Amino acid sequence: MTRPTRQEARMLGEHHYAVELEWQGDRGEGTSGYRAYGRQHVVRAAGKLHDIAGSSDRVFHGDRERWNPEELLLAALSECHMLSYLHVATRHGVIVRGYTDAATGTMIEDGRGGGAFSEATLRPRVVVADASMLAVAGEIHAEAAEKCFIAASVAFPVHQEPTAVVAG
């Protein structure tokens, strides 16, 4: 994928986003040891109704009741595909009455304290208004994937395993 130059980005539409992060895991000893601190944090953005309570994954000494970055990445991929799909469906005359997804992802540790996602799989289940829309409803996932900003930004494959059913 060829990325636009800075000048082309300005002409096409350049968008900026900002979030604030606050670590809440100081247990009185700071980061004096790997197990001495908590991974709890809060993510905020101006104008949002709710904060995101985050932590690391439980396997990395986090709080399982809070969202971890890996889940948030997978949620962003799933949400972006859905929003792109709804846009594409409108353009192709597919009337979507319902949409759910059961997304999964695989992260592999590298043995040096880091790692990376190796893949993600989205499993969108689309409910359409009429049986005549089923074929197109399945076909347009590829176009939606091409339009998803988040999927275009990651360095691992994002697969789709869609199904479509008729409402009622």
C-alpha positions as CSV (number, residue, x, y, z in Angstrom):
1,M,0.0,0.0,0.0
2,T,1.4,3.4,-1.0
3,R,0.9,6.1,1.6
4,P,0.1,9.6,0.4
5,T,2.7,12.3,0.8
6,R,2.1,14.9,3.5
7,Q,0.8,17.4,0.9
8,E,-1.5,14.7,-0.6
9,A,-2.8,13.9,2.9
10,R,-3.7,17.6,3.5
11,M,-5.6,17.7,0.2
12,L,-7.4,14.3,0.8
13,G,-8.2,15.1,4.4
14,E,-5.8,14.8,7.3
15,H,-7.4,13.9,10.7
16,H,-5.9,14.2,14.1
17,Y,-6.9,12.4,17.3
18,A,-6.0,12.9,20.9
19,V,-6.4,10.8,24.0
20,E,-5.2,11.2,27.6
21,L,-3.8,8.3,29.7
22,E,-3.4,8.3,33.4
23,W,-1.6,5.4,35.2
24,Q,-3.3,4.4,38.5
25,G,-1.0,1.6,39.6
26,D,1.4,3.1,42.1
27,R,1.0,1.0,45.2
28,G,3.3,3.2,47.2
29,E,6.6,1.8,45.8
30,G,6.3,3.0,42.2
31,T,8.1,0.7,39.8
32,S,10.7,-0.5,42.3
33,G,10.0,-4.1,41.1
34,Y,8.1,-5.8,38.4
35,R,5.4,-7.0,40.8
36,A,5.5,-3.8,42.9
37,Y,3.1,-1.8,40.7
38,G,-0.3,-2.2,39.2
39,R,-1.1,-2.0,35.5
40,Q,-4.4,-0.1,36.1
41,H,-4.9,3.0,34.0
42,V,-7.7,5.2,32.6
43,V,-8.0,6.4,29.0
44,R,-9.9,9.6,28.4
45,A,-10.8,11.8,25.4
46,A,-12.3,15.3,25.4
47,G,-16.1,15.2,24.9
48,K,-16.5,11.5,25.6
49,L,-19.2,10.3,28.0
50,H,-17.1,7.5,29.5
51,D,-13.5,6.7,30.4
52,I,-12.0,3.4,29.5
53,A,-10.7,1.5,32.5
54,G,-7.6,-0.3,31.2
55,S,-4.9,-2.7,32.5
56,S,-2.6,-5.3,31.0
57,D,-3.8,-8.8,30.2
58,R,-4.0,-11.0,33.4
59,V,-1.0,-13.1,32.1
60,F,1.1,-9.9,32.3
61,H,0.0,-9.1,35.9
62,G,-3.1,-7.1,34.9
63,D,-6.6,-6.7,36.1
64,R,-8.9,-9.1,34.2
65,E,-11.9,-6.8,34.8
66,R,-10.4,-4.0,32.8
67,W,-9.8,-3.7,29.1
68,N,-6.3,-4.5,27.9
69,P,-4.6,-3.0,24.8
70,E,-4.9,-6.2,22.9
71,E,-8.7,-6.3,23.3
72,L,-8.9,-2.6,22.4
73,L,-7.0,-3.2,19.2
74,L,-9.2,-6.1,18.3
75,A,-12.3,-4.0,19.2
76,A,-11.0,-1.2,16.9
77,L,-10.6,-3.6,14.0
78,S,-14.1,-5.0,14.5
79,E,-15.7,-1.6,14.9
80,C,-13.9,-0.1,11.9
81,H,-14.9,-3.0,9.7
82,M,-18.6,-2.7,10.8
83,L,-18.7,1.1,10.1
84,S,-17.0,0.6,6.7
85,Y,-19.4,-2.2,5.9
86,L,-22.5,-0.2,6.8
87,H,-21.2,2.6,4.5
88,V,-20.5,0.2,1.6
89,A,-23.9,-1.6,2.2
90,T,-25.7,1.7,1.8
91,R,-23.9,2.4,-1.5
92,H,-24.8,-1.1,-2.9
93,G,-28.4,-1.0,-1.8
94,V,-28.1,-3.7,0.9
95,I,-30.4,-2.9,3.8
96,V,-28.7,-4.1,7.0
97,R,-31.1,-4.8,9.9
98,G,-28.5,-6.2,12.3
99,Y,-24.8,-6.7,12.6
100,T,-22.8,-8.6,15.2
101,D,-19.2,-9.8,15.3
102,A,-17.2,-12.4,17.2
103,A,-13.7,-11.2,16.5
104,T,-10.5,-13.1,17.6
105,G,-6.8,-12.3,17.4
106,T,-3.5,-14.0,18.1
107,M,-0.5,-12.4,19.6
108,I,2.8,-14.1,19.8
109,E,5.5,-13.2,22.3
110,D,9.0,-12.9,20.9
111,G,10.9,-14.1,24.0
112,R,12.5,-10.7,24.6
113,G,9.6,-9.2,26.5
114,G,7.7,-8.0,23.4
115,G,5.6,-9.6,20.7
116,A,3.2,-8.8,18.0
117,F,-0.2,-9.8,16.7
118,S,0.2,-12.5,14.0
119,E,-3.4,-12.2,12.7
120,A,-7.0,-11.3,13.5
121,T,-10.2,-12.8,12.3
122,L,-13.5,-11.0,12.2
123,R,-16.7,-13.0,12.1
124,P,-19.4,-10.5,11.2
125,R,-23.0,-11.8,11.1
126,V,-25.1,-9.5,9.0
127,V,-28.9,-9.5,9.0
128,V,-30.4,-8.2,5.7
129,A,-33.9,-7.1,4.9
130,D,-34.5,-9.4,2.0
131,A,-33.1,-12.7,0.6
132,S,-32.3,-10.9,-2.7
133,M,-29.5,-9.0,-0.8
134,L,-27.7,-12.1,0.5
135,A,-25.1,-12.5,-2.3
136,V,-24.1,-8.8,-2.4
137,A,-24.1,-8.7,1.4
138,G,-21.4,-11.3,1.4
139,E,-19.4,-9.9,-1.5
140,I,-19.0,-6.3,-0.1
141,H,-17.0,-7.4,3.0
142,A,-13.9,-7.2,0.8
143,E,-14.7,-3.6,-0.2
144,A,-15.4,-2.7,3.5
145,A,-12.0,-4.2,4.5
146,E,-10.2,-2.0,1.9
147,K,-11.9,1.1,3.4
148,C,-11.2,0.3,7.0
149,F,-8.5,2.8,8.3
150,I,-7.6,0.6,11.2
151,A,-7.0,-2.6,9.2
152,A,-5.0,-0.6,6.7
153,S,-2.8,0.6,9.6
154,V,-1.8,-2.8,11.1
155,A,1.1,-5.0,10.1
156,F,-0.7,-8.3,10.3
157,P,-3.5,-9.9,8.2
158,V,-7.1,-9.3,9.2
159,H,-9.3,-12.1,7.9
160,Q,-13.1,-12.0,7.5
161,E,-15.4,-15.0,8.0
162,P,-18.8,-13.4,7.3
163,T,-22.2,-14.8,7.3
164,A,-25.5,-13.2,6.2
165,V,-29.0,-14.1,7.0
166,V,-32.4,-12.7,6.2
167,A,-34.3,-10.8,8.9
168,G,-37.3,-12.5,10.5
